[in-house]
Amino acid sequence: MKIAVDAMGGDNAPKEIVEGVFQALDQFEDIHILLYGIEEKVKPFLKKHDRLTFIPTTEKIESEDEPVRAIRRKKDASMVRMAEAVKNKEADACVSAGNTGALMAAGLFIVGRIDGIDRPALAPTLPTIDGQGFVMLDLGANSDAKPEHLVQFGIMGSIYAAKVRGIENPRVGLLNIGTEEMKGNDLTKAAFALLKDAPINFIGNVESRDLLLGVADVVVTDGFTGNMVLKTIEGTASSIFSLLKEAFMSSTKSKISAYLVKDNLRSLKNKMDYTEYGGAGLFGLKAPVIKAHGSSNANAVMNAIRQARTMVEYDVSGTIHTTIAGGKQ
């Protein structure tokens, strides 16, 4: 299969992007990478590979660019060319660590959404303390949502959890301020009623305090709430590790303790790093579009490519289309 990659997106581009591409090529012998980027920037990190095709571009979408305007005006930007490769069926999926809004616009206006999906959703896999993780959507593609959108999110997330994450009969929960059916605002109350009749294993409302305990395999919410939950999890994890570092460096005794448990701390940090699961899939599009974290290193890029590969392998977009159209998962 062919996967298109934006070499210019992200804080560490193009070096970490290119290194992640080569890691993916080494690990997966059934992929061919189409790498898009500005030649003089990318060339220092390139080496010949039978399953790598570099396509030079002249423009880059910056983090401060207005998303829709950038997609329409920067026709030779690496992100735009990457998305067009998917649209033209030159590639089966695409990956970028660049401007999130621009990638969503490229996915929507170039790759195109699946018939019957009103709004695509941004859906990363977030960590849990048991290491299993859970899929959460929407985490920022749409600030507002209607009850029927949350139902579509639940169906898409359930398909992804089953096909890509290998979870049998995934548990789908609705993020709310309490577990009782009548809790919440007008959106969650109406969504609850619809989710009960959806072709998914709906387990009811779940609270944010239980998310990292693995209360559900898929959690649905509106993009405004979901993005705040994501930023809270990121900020809390970062703060905890900063406090631990400060405590362990406070004295000679604590430094010795830190040395003794450094492997355990590293393992804990990796367990709570959601980039280990891949990027955030933009669900609801005609082909897989993966948003890698803006600060992705080579390993995170490799995991995002792995995620795109798996979504193509198990035809996640096709299954979503069939299910939304009235078929069975």
N, C-alpha and C positions, 0 to 999 in steps of 0.2 A: 504494500500500500504506500501511497505518497502522502507525506505530511509537509505542509508549508509552514515555515517559521520566519517570524519577523526578527531579524538580527539587530535592529536598532532600538527596540523597545526595552525600557527598564533602566534602573539606576546603574546597573553594571554592564550595560551593552557597550560594544558588541562582544567583548572578551568572554564573559561568563555565558552568554547565549551560545556562542560558537563552541565553547568547551562542553556545554551541556548537550549540544547536537552530536558531538563526537562520542560522548558517553552513551547516548541513546543508540547511535549506529553500532557501537561495540556490543551493546546488550541485546539489541533486537535485529536479527538478521533478515526480517521480512519487511523492513521499512526502507523507503527512499526519501531523503530530505530535500525539499526545495527551499533554499535559504535566500532570503531577500534582504538587501542592504546596500549601503553606500560603499563602493568598492575600496576606496582609499582607507576607509575606517575598518572594514572587515578583513581585508586581504592579509594584514600582518598575523592574523590568528588562524588563517585557513591552511589546510593541507589537503592533498589529493585523496579522494576516496571514491570508490566505484559507485557508491550509493548516495552521493552528495552532488547536487547541482546548485551552483551559486548563480543567482540572477541579480545583476547590478541595478540599483535604483539611484535616483538623484535627490530624493527628498526624504525627510523624516518628520513624523508627527511628534511634536513636543508635548510634554506633560501639561503645559499651560495653554495649549491650543483649544479653541472651542470645538467640541467633538464633531458635530454635524458639518460645520463649515470646513473643518480640516479635511474630512473625508471627501467632500465635494470639490475642494479646490486643489488639494495636493494629490493629483492623480498618479504621480509617480512615487508616492511614498511607499516604503516597504510594507506597511500594514495594509494599505489599499491594494497593492499588487498581490499580496498574500491572499487576501479575501477574494480577489477576482480569480485567482487560480482555483479556489474551491468552487466558486460560482460556475466557472467554465469547465469544471470536472477534470482539471489538470492535477488537482490534489483532492484527497479524500477528507482532510481535516486541516485545521490551522491552529497555531500557537503564538501568542505574543505576551510579553511582559510590559507592554507599553500602556499609554493613556487608556484607562478603563472605559471612559465614556466614548472615546473614538472607536475602540474595539467593538463596543456594543452597537454603535451606529453602523460600523462596517458589517457586522453580523446581520443586522436588521435590514439595511438598505442594499447590501451587495450579496451576501450569502442567501438571505431571505428566510422568513419564518415558515414553519410548518402550517399547512392549512388547518384551521380549527384552533390554533393557539393564538390567543388574543395578545399576550405579552410574554416574550421570552424572560427567563429568570436567571440570575447569577447564582450559581450553586457550588460552593466549595464543600469539601469534606473536612469537618472540624474534629479536633481530637477529643477523646474521652479518657478517663483514668485507666480503663481496662485495655486501652490501645486499639479498640475496634473502630472508633470514630463514628460520626453521623453526618448525613448530608443535610444541609440547611439551605432553604431558598424561600424567598428571594433575599439576597443580601445587597441590593443596591441598584438593580436594573430599572426598577420602578418605585418611585417614592410612594405612590398611592396604589391601591389594589381594590378590586371588587371581590365579593365572595366567590364568584365563579372562577376568578383568576387563581385563588388559593386552591381550589379543587384541581385545576390544571397543574399547579405546582406540585400538589400531592401525587398526582398520577405520574408526572415526569420524574419526580424524585424516587418514587417507588420502582419504576422501570430501571433507572440508573443503579439503585442500590441492589436490585436483583441481578441484573445482567453484568454490571461492571464490578461491583463489590462482592458478588456471590452470596448475598444474604437471601435465604429462603423466606418468602412471605414477609417482607420488611414491615416493621411497625411504623406507621405514619402518625405523628402527633401535631396538633395545632398549638402554636405558642400562645399562651394566654396568661392572665394574672391569677388564675386559679384553675384547679382541675375540674370543678363542677361544670356541668353542661351549660348552665345559664350565666356563667361568669363572662366578663369581658364587655367590649363595646359592640356597636351594631354590626361591624364587619365580622368579628369573630363569632358572634351568635349566629349570624346568617350562614357563615362558612361552615360552622359545626354541623348544621342541619344538612347541608349539601354533601359534606364529606362522608357522612354516615351512609349515604347511598352511592358513593363513588366505588369503582372497581379496585379498591385498595384495602389493606388491613389497617383501618383507622382505629386508633386506640384512645382517641379523645384529646382533651386539652393537656398540655404539659407546661410546666413552669420553667423559667429561665434558670433558676437555681439548680435544677436537676439535669440540665443539658449535658454537662461534662461527666455525669454519672452514667450516661448511656441509656436514658429513659426511653429513647426512640431511635430508630435507624434513619428516619427522615423527619425533619421538622419544617413546617411551612409557616410563613408569616409574610407581611408586606415588606417591601424593600427598605422603607424608612426605619422600621423597627429592627429588621434583620441587620442592617448596616451598623446600627448602634450596638447591637449585641456582639457583632464581630469585633468592633473597635474596643468594646469593653473587655472581651476575652483577650485580645492582643495586649491591651494596656495592662491588664491584671497580671498576665503571665510575665511580661517584661518587668513590671515592678517587683514581683516576687523574686525573680532571679537577680535583680539589682540589689534587693535587700539581703539575699543570701550571700552574694559576693561581698557586700559591705561587712556583713557579720563575720564571714570567714577570713577576711583580710584585716580584722581589727586588732589581732594580737599574734604573737608567735605561736601560741598554743592553738589558736583557731586555724592558723595557716597550715599547721601540721595535720589538723583534722581535715581540712579541705583537700590536702594531698591524698589522704587515705580514702576519701569518698569521691574523688574527682570523676571516676568512671561511672559511678552511680548517678552523679549530678548530670553528667553528659547524656546518659541514657534517659533521664527524666526530661531533660530539655528537648531531646529529639522526639520523645513521645508526645510532647505538647506542641510540637512544631507542625502546623497543618500543611506546610509546603511539602512535607514528606509524603502526603497523600496525593500530590499533584497540584494542579491549578484549580481555578474555579471554572466549571463548565458553564457556558451560556446555553441553557436548555431551551428547546423550542424552536431551534433553527434547523434548516434542511440538512446541515452537516455539522459535525462537532467543531465548535470554536472554544478554545481553552485560553483563559486569562491567567497567566502565571503572575505571581506576586511581583510588584514593582522592584523589590530589592532582591529578586531571585539570584542565587548563585548557580553554578553549573549543575549541581545535584538537583535543585528545584526545577530547573529547566528540563533536565532529563526526566524527572517525574511527571512534568506536565506533558511531555511528548508521549511518555508511557500511557498516560491517561487518554490522550487523543487516540492512540493506537488501539487501546482496549475498546473505546466507544465505537470505533469503526469496525473492529472485529466482531462485536456483538450487535451491530446495527441498531444502536440506541435510538438514533433519530427516526429510523424506519419503524421501530416498534412504537415509539411515541405517536407517530402519524397514524398507525393502524389502530392503536388503542383509542385515541381521541376521535377517530372516525367511526368508532363503534365496535371495533374488533376486540379480541381478547389479548391480554399480555402473553 
